[in-house]
Amino acid sequence: QAHDPLVKQLPEQYSAIRCCGSPLESAQNADALVIATEWPDYRTVSMPEIIAAMCKPLILDANRFLSAALEAQTNVIYVAVGKAVEG
C-alpha cells in the first residue's frame, strides 16, 4: 500500500502496490510505515490515528521529517537515520 498526494495510479509494472487515497488508508493494517517523501501535507496527518490503524506501529522516517510528531510517541517504534533503536 502506498500514498503520494500527486500519484493517483502507478505504472502497470508496479501492480503489486495499491495506491491509497489518503495516508490513513495506506496505514490500515500495515506492519510498517515508510516516510519516503517530505510532503508538507504529511505534517498535518493525525499520528495517533495513523498509529491506531497499523497492526504494528513501526515507522521508518529516513530523513527525520516527522521526528517532532513521532519521537514523543511511546506506542510506536520510530526509526530514523542517526537515531538508535532501543529494544
C-alpha positions in Angstrom: 0.0 0.0 0.0 1.3 3.5 -0.8 0.2 7.1 -0.7 1.5 10.1 -2.5 -0.6 13.2 -2.9 0.3 13.6 -6.5 0.2 10.0 -7.6 -3.2 8.6 -8.4 -2.1 5.5 -10.3 1.1 3.6 -10.6 2.5 2.1 -13.9 1.4 -1.4 -14.6 4.8 -3.0 -13.6 4.0 -1.9 -10.0 0.6 -3.6 -9.9 1.6 -5.3 -6.6 1.4 -1.9 -4.9 -2.1 -0.5 -4.2 -2.4 3.3 -4.4 -4.4 4.7 -1.5 -6.4 7.9 -1.4 -5.1 9.0 1.9 -2.2 8.5 4.4 -4.6 6.9 6.9 -5.9 4.5 4.3 -2.3 3.4 3.4 -1.6 2.8 7.1 -4.6 0.4 7.6 -3.4 -2.9 8.9 0.2 -2.1 8.0 3.1 -3.7 9.8 5.4 -0.8 9.0 5.1 2.7 7.5 7.9 4.3 5.5 8.0 8.0 5.1 9.8 8.3 1.8 8.7 11.8 0.6 8.6 15.0 2.6 5.2 16.3 1.5 4.0 19.2 3.7 0.6 17.5 3.8 2.1 14.7 5.9 2.9 17.1 8.8 -0.9 17.7 9.3 -1.8 14.0 9.5 -3.1 12.7 12.8 -0.3 10.5 14.1 -2.5 8.9 16.8 -4.9 7.9 14.0 -2.2 6.5 11.8 -0.7 4.5 14.7 -4.1 3.1 15.7 -4.7 2.0 12.1 -1.5 -0.1 12.0 -1.0 -3.7 13.1 2.5 -3.0 14.4 3.3 0.7 14.8 6.8 0.7 13.2 7.6 3.9 11.4 10.8 4.4 9.3 11.4 8.1 8.7 14.8 8.2 7.0 15.1 12.0 6.8 13.6 12.6 10.3 10.8 14.6 8.5 8.2 13.8 11.2 10.5 13.5 14.2 8.8 16.2 16.2 5.5 14.4 15.9 6.8 10.8 16.4 9.7 10.9 18.8 7.4 11.6 21.7 5.0 8.8 20.9 5.5 5.9 23.4 3.3 3.4 21.5 5.4 3.4 18.3 8.8 2.2 17.2 10.3 5.2 15.4 13.4 4.6 13.3 15.3 7.4 11.7 18.8 7.9 10.4 21.1 8.9 13.3 18.7 7.6 16.0 19.4 4.4 17.8 16.6 1.9 18.2 16.1 0.7 21.7 15.0 -2.8 22.4 
